[in-house]
Amino acid sequence: MASGQFCETSAEAVQAQFEFVRRGPSPILASIVTELIGFRELVPVYVRQTEAASLDVPLVISFGEPFSIGLSRAPGDNDRFDSFAAGIHAGPAVIDSFGRSCCIQVNFTPLGARRFFSLPMSELADRMVPFDEVLGAAGRQLRERLGQEADWHRRLDILEGYIIERLAKMPAISSEISWALEKIMASGGRSRISSIATEIGWSRKHLASRFADQVGVGPKAIARIIRFNRAANLAKQPNRTGWADLAAECGYADQAHMVRDFRELAGATPTGLG
């Protein structure tokens, strides 16, 4: 970025300066996709956003200027990405855009991503992988088709159709990993991983290995992200309890433990995140 070309501002300050279309998936994709988004910036304003760790696995198909993205750090000169897939990262993503971005983003569930990409999710974890590497020639054809369509909702329809068609050719996900992930999510990240492994009949080491393949990171990291997101959502409630009580409710050892997790997973304190 040329010095002085843009002025840094918050995302909220430029909400009227972009097109934004968001919708949930078709019922057939309910366990595969969490949402689909169309986004286009309309004015050349520099914006920095920080996204906290989550279980979303995004696929971004770009028709405009690349984003600059750094994982758990500010992006550098070589951190430019246009169309890519990104796996789970136990930390914040710092994203710079410069006023000329235009893209579609589909957020997959962890196991939905494993099935759609048909790759070990450890290959996507903690990195952005170029679009061509994950979808090849079929992906290039999809991007061209989407780029020729002007209507956002029609674009999202085409993308959903592609996902449904591709999934029909892919094998099912491990029922054991699906059950284990649901167990961890239902507990708000408080389930004992050793107990889950025992119930399945696996060792903790084998469970961690299968999680790396199917989800991208181990079950303890997944539990930590789930616990953090529960705490972050509760912290935004107007009638929330005090910080120490919130930490105890969400399974942290103490308030200091919760604050450390917020700093490491969101790049902010509980009060700063809101």
Secondary structure, DSSP 4 states (H G I P E B T S, - for coil): --TTSS-EE-SGGGGGGEEEEEEPPPGGGTTTEEEEEEEEE-S--EEEEEE---S-EEEEEESSPPEEEEESS---TT-EESSEEE---SS-EEEEE-S--EEEEEEEPHHHHHHHH-S-GGGTTTSEEEHHHHHHHHHHHHHHHHHH---HHHHHHHHHHHHHHHHTTSPPPPHHHHHHHHHHHHTTS-S-HHHHHHHHT--HHHHHHHHHHHTSS-HHHHHHHHHHHHHHHHHTSTT---HHHHHHHTT-SSHHHHHHHHHHHHSS-HHHH-
